[in-house]
């Protein structure tokens, strides 16, 4: 793996990470990205319990068994603050386990560790996401630590301002998102929450797109049709207000370029995707009434 300085939050650092070298501490309960071991040691994060106990400001608590907090670490070389996020997972509730069982949905008992592996897999494939710093397991609890992505705009906000967006730039970003989806699926990965709010655009990195919140990522040797349709239905629903028919066709063409096996099945695939998007729309309307 190429070296990356611990305080590098800029484009250069995000481009240098690929294959993550992992080292373990605390009787294998703490996984650390070797490139950032010095940073973690300098901030007294060398055990699983120390990682879990990091103080931070809660920024997201979507469900009782998972929460995210923002905090800052000190760079060992110059003392500057580095924005990081710790995500903590509790053991899934009986209700959640039951719902997954009857709906045949995957259940990730080691949530933060699963997300850690998904993030590392993204880096191996050259797909852009958070930089993983560490992950830990403490009995039934797991947590992970990632570096904050800086200087970004959410894709949902970007496309909401489409009247102010240059057409060629918009098409480039659509291409970048389609490349992300196409490569992700071709390599056996599906996000399961593939909406614009989870896609970050970094203008100072030539409008590169980053995908966040990988805790439910499906990882298969060959991705099944079910997960393709789910992801594509979600992104189709999310982009419908913003994409013209030509832009939707551009997305599909680029996606299929990465998934040649589906070119001869494209009519049935996109019909299933449209039906999935319609079901999402109906569900959204029902719950917004």
C-alpha positions as CSV (number, residue, x, y, z in Angstrom):
1,X,0.0,0.0,0.0
2,X,1.2,3.5,-0.7
3,X,2.0,5.6,2.3
4,X,-0.4,8.3,3.4
5,X,0.4,10.9,6.1
6,X,-2.1,10.7,9.0
7,X,-3.3,14.3,8.7
8,X,-3.9,14.1,4.9
9,X,-7.6,14.8,4.3
10,X,-7.1,16.2,0.9
11,X,-7.5,14.7,-2.5
12,X,-3.9,13.3,-2.6
13,X,-4.5,11.2,0.6
14,X,-7.8,9.9,-0.6
15,X,-6.3,8.8,-3.8
16,X,-3.3,7.1,-2.3
17,X,-5.2,4.5,-0.3
18,X,-6.0,1.2,-2.1
19,X,-5.1,-2.1,-0.5
20,X,-5.4,-1.5,3.2
21,X,-2.7,-3.1,5.4
22,X,-4.4,-4.1,8.6
23,X,-2.6,-4.7,11.9
24,X,-4.2,-5.9,15.2
25,X,-3.9,-4.8,18.8
26,X,-5.5,-5.8,22.0
27,X,-5.6,-9.6,21.4
28,X,-7.0,-9.1,17.9
29,X,-10.0,-7.1,19.2
30,X,-8.8,-3.9,17.6
31,X,-8.1,-3.6,13.8
32,X,-6.0,-0.7,12.7
33,X,-5.2,0.7,9.2
34,X,-1.4,0.5,9.4
35,X,-0.9,3.8,7.6
36,X,-2.6,5.6,10.6
37,X,-1.2,3.6,13.5
38,X,1.0,6.5,14.6
39,X,-2.0,8.8,14.7
40,X,-4.0,6.4,16.8
41,X,-1.2,5.7,19.2
42,X,-0.6,9.4,19.6
43,X,-4.3,9.8,20.6
44,X,-4.2,6.8,23.0
45,X,-6.3,4.5,20.9
46,X,-4.6,1.2,21.3
47,X,-7.3,-1.0,22.8
48,X,-10.9,-1.8,21.7
49,X,-12.3,-0.2,24.8
50,X,-10.4,3.0,24.2
51,X,-11.9,3.2,20.7
52,X,-15.4,2.6,22.0
53,X,-15.0,5.3,24.7
54,X,-13.9,8.1,22.5
55,X,-15.9,11.3,23.3
56,X,-17.8,12.9,20.5
57,X,-20.8,14.9,19.4
58,X,-23.7,12.7,18.2
59,X,-24.5,13.4,14.6
60,X,-26.7,10.5,13.6
61,X,-28.7,8.0,15.6
62,X,-31.0,6.5,13.0
63,X,-31.8,3.4,15.2
64,X,-31.3,2.4,18.8
65,X,-28.7,-0.1,18.0
66,X,-26.4,2.2,15.9
67,X,-25.1,5.7,16.4
68,X,-22.5,8.0,14.9
69,X,-20.5,10.7,16.6
70,X,-18.0,13.3,15.3
71,X,-14.8,14.0,17.2
72,X,-11.3,15.2,16.5
73,X,-7.8,13.6,16.8
74,X,-4.5,15.4,17.1
75,X,-1.9,15.1,14.4
76,X,1.3,13.8,16.0
77,X,3.5,16.0,13.8
78,X,1.9,19.4,14.2
79,X,-0.9,19.1,16.7
80,X,-3.6,20.1,14.2
81,X,-7.1,18.7,14.6
82,X,-8.3,15.9,12.3
83,X,-12.0,15.4,11.9
84,X,-13.1,11.7,12.4
85,X,-16.3,9.8,13.0
86,X,-16.9,6.9,15.3
87,X,-19.8,4.6,14.6
88,X,-21.0,2.3,17.4
89,X,-23.2,-0.8,17.0
90,X,-25.1,-2.8,19.6
91,X,-26.3,-6.3,19.1
92,X,-29.3,-6.4,16.8
93,X,-32.6,-6.6,18.8
94,X,-34.8,-9.7,18.7
95,X,-37.3,-7.6,16.6
96,X,-34.7,-6.8,14.0
97,X,-33.5,-10.4,13.9
98,X,-37.0,-11.6,13.4
99,X,-37.8,-9.1,10.7
100,X,-34.6,-10.1,8.8
101,X,-35.5,-13.8,9.1
102,X,-39.1,-13.5,7.7
103,X,-38.0,-11.2,4.9
104,X,-34.9,-13.1,4.0
105,X,-32.8,-10.1,4.5
106,X,-29.1,-10.4,5.6
107,X,-28.4,-9.8,9.2
108,X,-25.0,-8.3,10.1
109,X,-24.3,-9.3,13.7
110,X,-20.9,-7.7,13.7
111,X,-22.1,-4.4,12.2
112,X,-19.0,-2.2,12.5
113,X,-16.6,-5.0,11.5
114,X,-18.7,-5.8,8.5
115,X,-18.7,-2.1,7.5
116,X,-14.9,-2.1,8.0
117,X,-14.5,-5.0,5.6
118,X,-16.8,-3.3,3.1
119,X,-14.8,0.0,3.2
120,X,-11.6,-1.9,2.7
121,X,-13.1,-3.8,-0.3
122,X,-14.1,-0.5,-1.8
123,X,-10.6,0.8,-1.6
124,X,-9.2,-2.4,-3.1
125,X,-11.5,-1.8,-6.1
126,X,-10.6,1.9,-6.4
127,X,-14.1,3.0,-5.4
128,X,-14.1,6.1,-3.3
129,X,-15.5,6.1,0.3
130,X,-14.3,7.0,3.8
131,X,-10.8,6.3,4.9
132,X,-10.9,3.5,7.5
133,X,-8.8,4.1,10.6
134,X,-9.8,1.4,13.0
135,X,-12.5,-1.1,14.1
136,X,-13.1,-2.9,17.3
137,X,-15.2,-5.7,18.9
138,X,-16.1,-5.8,22.6
139,X,-18.3,-8.8,23.2
140,X,-21.6,-8.1,21.4
141,X,-20.7,-4.5,20.7
142,X,-18.6,-3.2,17.7
143,X,-17.4,0.1,16.5
144,X,-15.3,1.7,13.8
145,X,-13.5,4.9,13.2
146,X,-13.2,6.7,9.8
147,X,-11.7,10.0,8.7
148,X,-14.1,12.7,7.8
149,X,-14.6,13.5,4.1
150,X,-14.0,17.2,3.6
151,X,-14.9,19.9,1.0
152,X,-17.9,18.0,-0.4
153,X,-21.5,18.6,-1.5
154,X,-24.2,16.0,-1.2
155,X,-25.4,14.8,-4.6
156,X,-29.0,15.5,-3.5
157,X,-28.1,19.2,-2.9
158,X,-26.1,19.4,-6.1
159,X,-28.9,18.2,-8.3
160,X,-31.5,20.3,-6.4
161,X,-29.6,23.3,-7.8
162,X,-29.5,21.9,-11.3
163,X,-30.7,25.3,-12.8
164,X,-27.2,26.6,-11.8
165,X,-25.3,23.6,-13.0
166,X,-23.4,23.5,-16.3
167,X,-24.9,20.7,-18.5
168,X,-21.5,19.2,-19.3
169,X,-20.6,19.1,-15.6
170,X,-23.9,17.5,-14.7
171,X,-23.3,14.8,-17.3
172,X,-19.8,14.2,-16.0
173,X,-21.2,13.7,-12.5
174,X,-23.9,11.4,-13.8
175,X,-21.2,9.4,-15.5
176,X,-19.2,9.2,-12.3
177,X,-22.2,7.9,-10.3
178,X,-23.0,5.4,-13.0
179,X,-19.4,4.2,-13.0
180,X,-19.6,3.8,-9.3
181,X,-22.8,1.7,-9.5
182,X,-21.5,-0.3,-12.4
183,X,-18.2,-1.2,-10.9
184,X,-19.7,-1.9,-7.5
185,X,-22.3,-4.3,-8.9
186,X,-19.8,-6.0,-11.3
187,X,-17.6,-6.8,-8.4
188,X,-20.3,-8.3,-6.2
189,X,-21.2,-5.3,-4.0
190,X,-24.5,-3.7,-3.4
191,X,-25.2,-0.7,-1.1
192,X,-28.8,-1.3,-0.1
193,X,-29.4,2.4,0.6
194,X,-28.3,3.8,-2.7
195,X,-29.8,7.3,-2.5
196,X,-28.3,10.7,-3.4
197,X,-27.9,11.7,0.2
198,X,-25.2,9.0,0.6
199,X,-23.2,10.2,-2.4
200,X,-20.7,13.0,-1.8
201,X,-19.2,15.1,-4.7
202,X,-15.8,16.7,-4.2
203,X,-15.4,19.6,-6.6
204,X,-11.7,20.1,-5.8
205,X,-11.2,16.5,-6.9
206,X,-12.6,16.9,-10.4
207,X,-16.1,16.1,-9.1
208,X,-15.2,12.6,-7.8
209,X,-18.0,10.8,-6.1
210,X,-17.8,9.1,-2.7
211,X,-20.3,6.6,-1.3
212,X,-20.8,6.6,2.5
213,X,-22.7,4.5,5.1
214,X,-21.6,1.0,4.0
215,X,-22.9,-0.8,7.0
216,X,-25.4,-2.9,5.0
217,X,-23.3,-3.5,2.0
218,X,-23.9,-6.9,0.3
219,X,-20.7,-8.7,-0.5
220,X,-21.1,-11.6,-2.9
221,X,-18.8,-13.3,-5.5
222,X,-21.5,-12.6,-8.1
223,X,-24.1,-10.1,-7.2
224,X,-27.7,-11.5,-7.5
225,X,-30.4,-9.8,-9.5
226,X,-32.3,-9.0,-6.3
227,X,-29.7,-6.6,-5.0
228,X,-29.0,-5.0,-8.4
229,X,-32.7,-4.1,-8.7
230,X,-32.9,-2.8,-5.2
231,X,-29.9,-0.4,-5.6
232,X,-30.9,0.7,-9.1
233,X,-34.5,1.2,-8.0
234,X,-33.4,3.4,-5.2
235,X,-31.1,5.6,-7.4
236,X,-33.8,5.7,-10.1
237,X,-36.3,7.0,-7.6
238,X,-33.8,9.5,-6.2
239,X,-32.8,10.9,-9.5
240,X,-36.2,11.0,-11.2
241,X,-36.9,14.6,-10.3
242,X,-33.5,15.7,-11.7
243,X,-32.6,13.6,-14.7
244,X,-34.0,14.0,-18.2
245,X,-34.7,10.9,-20.2
246,X,-31.4,11.4,-22.1
247,X,-29.5,11.6,-18.8
248,X,-31.3,8.5,-17.5
249,X,-30.3,6.7,-20.7
250,X,-26.7,7.9,-20.2
251,X,-26.6,6.4,-16.7
252,X,-28.0,3.1,-18.0
253,X,-25.5,2.9,-20.8
254,X,-22.5,3.5,-18.6
255,X,-23.8,1.1,-16.0
256,X,-24.3,-1.7,-18.6
257,X,-20.8,-1.1,-19.9
258,X,-19.5,-2.5,-16.6
259,X,-22.1,-5.3,-16.6
260,X,-22.0,-6.9,-20.0
261,X,-24.0,-10.0,-18.8
262,X,-27.0,-7.8,-18.5
263,X,-26.9,-6.0,-21.9
264,X,-29.1,-8.7,-23.5
265,X,-31.4,-8.5,-20.5
266,X,-31.5,-4.8,-20.3
267,X,-35.2,-4.4,-21.1
268,X,-36.4,-6.8,-18.4
269,X,-33.8,-5.4,-15.9
270,X,-34.9,-1.8,-16.3
271,X,-38.5,-2.7,-16.3
272,X,-37.9,-4.4,-12.9
273,X,-36.0,-1.3,-11.8
274,X,-38.8,1.0,-12.7
275,X,-41.3,-1.2,-10.8
276,X,-39.0,-1.0,-7.8
277,X,-38.8,2.7,-8.0
278,X,-42.6,3.0,-8.2
279,X,-42.9,0.9,-5.1
280,X,-40.5,3.1,-3.3
281,X,-42.5,6.2,-4.4
282,X,-45.7,4.7,-3.2
283,X,-44.2,3.7,0.1
284,X,-42.7,7.2,0.6
285,X,-46.0,8.9,-0.2
286,X,-47.9,6.6,2.2
287,X,-45.5,7.4,5.1
288,X,-45.4,11.1,4.4
289,X,-49.2,11.6,4.6
